[in-house]
């Protein structure tokens, strides 16, 4: 049920704007009473936080699954970047909604913000581990600072997703062929900077 609420919330935000979504409007879109919606979520902020956590957990699972299958750090780094690019393409509307949520500061609860940052740290930790493994296997430069480099990579990816750097004139992300090419370019630029 919660996944259905998340999808409807994203759809509604895309149609009427994030700031205009109320629990009453969301309940109506879900063909349920507002009271029934309250049985799942105490407030709008809880929907937002749980929705973001749900998608971050999904991303972490995808990265962990590929981590178990891929042994080569170079291929892991490429998979990390390409997974990010693919998610950007698949979750275009979701990412725009999250961007609006961040811009409009719709999450006020500091504990909920802390929990979201914890998930973000988990994503960074995956990347740090990839860089560390590459360094230990003598593939990446020994002077690569895993923390700083992972922060740089994540900021580049964040810029793509949340700062609208790569949208066309109609504010839609480019097609998949261009995104795959762009993902390859990001990977090559990063890899050239850290390879031994």
Phi, psi and omega in degrees: 000318182298321179299321177296320178297316180300313181298317180292322178299313179298315180299315180295317177300319181294325183279318187244356180097138184304316183293340183267355181280127175242165177296326178297314179295319180295315178300317179299316179297329181272001183056047177218166178281158177297323179299320178295320177298324178295339177290338179262324184221130181288336182198173182296321180300323178296322177299312182300310184295313180296324179296312180297317178298321179301312182288326177293318177299321178298316178297314181300320178298315178300318180291320179294320178299315180289329178296325180285337184265323186261126180264326185286123180302326179295315179293326177295317179297315178299316179298319179301311182293313182293326176296319176299315181296316180296317178298321178300320180289315183288328187247036184307309183293318177304313181296323176295321179295315179299319177302314178298320179299315180294313181298321182270004178049055183278357177247111183258333184293116184296325179294319178294322176296319179299316180298322178293321179294328178298318177295320178298322178296323178299319177297316179297320180298324177300315181293319178301317180297318178300313181295319179298315179299317180297323178291316180292333179268011177063029178263320179259154180305144180290340180269008176291124175271109186301318181296309182294317181294319178294322177296321178296311181300314180295325179290325176297312180295320179298321178299322178295312188284317191253346182255008177058032180293332188235050175252151177277185185298334179270011180062032174247145178294152180298165183290169188298324180299316179294323180292319178297317178298316180296318177300318177298318180295317178300312180302312183297319178298316180291314182298319178300327181283340185241351182289154182279000000 
